[in-house]
């Protein structure tokens, strides 16, 4: 196996793990994963060929691999479920419930301009409050099932 193929599989695996964890809506988008992984592997290779040290090559590749994937809508919903609703369900139910609520909360996210650093803005508090309310209303209307 060439170094390029190894790099590509390494980047593909890292991206897949990140998507599975924080971006379940993109986790099965194989075209996106293939494209991003390829770009990152090529960037790493190019940076290395240009004489950069491994740390700098990784930094360049990671920038490309994870661009636009720092603020996670799912992680936000999961954080809210864990912080605000953890007393009404078992720990093992938190993630599955957050996945269900993620779909319910999608329309709320559409009202905000989400960027990689959105979690550090004043608007994040508004989003957090609105999402908490949306989930509270859903539970009141549907219960936890």
N, C-alpha and C positions, 0 to 999 in steps of 0.2 A: 504494500500500500504506500502510495507516495505521501510526502509530508502534507501536500495540499489536501488530499482526501481525508487524512487524519484531522487536520485543522477544521475542515468543513464539518465532519461528524461531531467534533468537540463543540463547535459553535451551535450546531443544530440541537445538540443535547442540552446545552445551557439555555438556549432560547426556549425550547420545549418545556423545560422544567419551570422557567419563569412564567410562561403562559399558563401552564397547568395550575400553578399556584395563584397567580394574580390577575390573569386575563383569560378566564375560561371561555369567553366569547370568541377568542382568537386561537384557542388551543388546537383546533382541528383544521385551521387554515394552512394547509400544506404548501400552497403556493407562496404565501407570505413567509412561512418558516424557511422554505428552500431559498427564497430570494434574499432574505436578511442574512441567513447563514453564509451564503455564497459571498455576499458583499463584505461581511465581516472577515471571512477567511482571506479574500483577495486584499482587503485593506491591511490585514496583519502581514501577509506575504510582502506586499508593496512597502510597508513601513520597515520591515526587517531588511529587505533588499536595499533600502535607502540608508541603512546603517544605524537605525534606531535600536536602542536596547529593548530587551524583551518586555520590560515594564511599560515602556512607551508604546510598543506595538500592541500590547493588551489593552491599553487605555484607548487607543485609536479604534481598535476592533470593537471594544465594548460600547463605545459611543455610537457606532453604526448599528451594532446588534440590538441595543436597547433604546434607540432613539424613539421618543414618543411613548415609551413604555415605563415611565417612572410613576405617574399618577394612575392608580388603578381604581376604577369604579367598583370592582368587586371587593378589593381590599377595604375600601371605604364602607361598603355595606356590611362586610364581615366584622369590621371594627365596631360599627354601631350595634350589630346583633350581639357581639361579645360584651360590649360596655353597658348597653341599655336593657338587654333582654335575657342575659345569662342566668338570672334567678328563676326564670319561668320554664327553662328547658335544661336537659342534661348536656354536658360538654360535647358528647359525641353527636348531638343534634344541631349544634351551632352552625357548622359549615354547610350541611345539607339545607338547613333553613335559610342561610344566607344566599345560597345558590338560587333557591326559590324566590327570595325577596329581590334578588338582583334583577330578575325580569320585571317584577312589579315596580321597581324603582327606576327603570330605564327612562321613563318620561320625565322624571325629575331632573336627571342629569342633562337632558336635552336643553334645559333652560340656562345652563351655565357654559361659559367658554373654558373648557378644561385644558390645562397645559401641564407640563411635567412638574412645575412647581406650584400647582394649584393648592395643594395642601397647606401651603404657607401664606395663603392670602386671606384677607378678611372675609371674602365670599365663601370660603370653606366652612366657616361657622354657620352661615346661612344654609348652605347645602346640608350640613350635618343635621341641623334642626329640622329642615324640611323632610329629609329622608327618615329621620326618627319618627316624625309625625305620620308619614306615609305608611311605615311599618306598623305603627301603633293602630292606625285605622284599619289596616288589613287584618291584623290579629283580632281586633274587636268584631269585625264582620265575618271572619272565616275561622277563627280559632287558630291553634298552632298546626293543624293538619292541613 
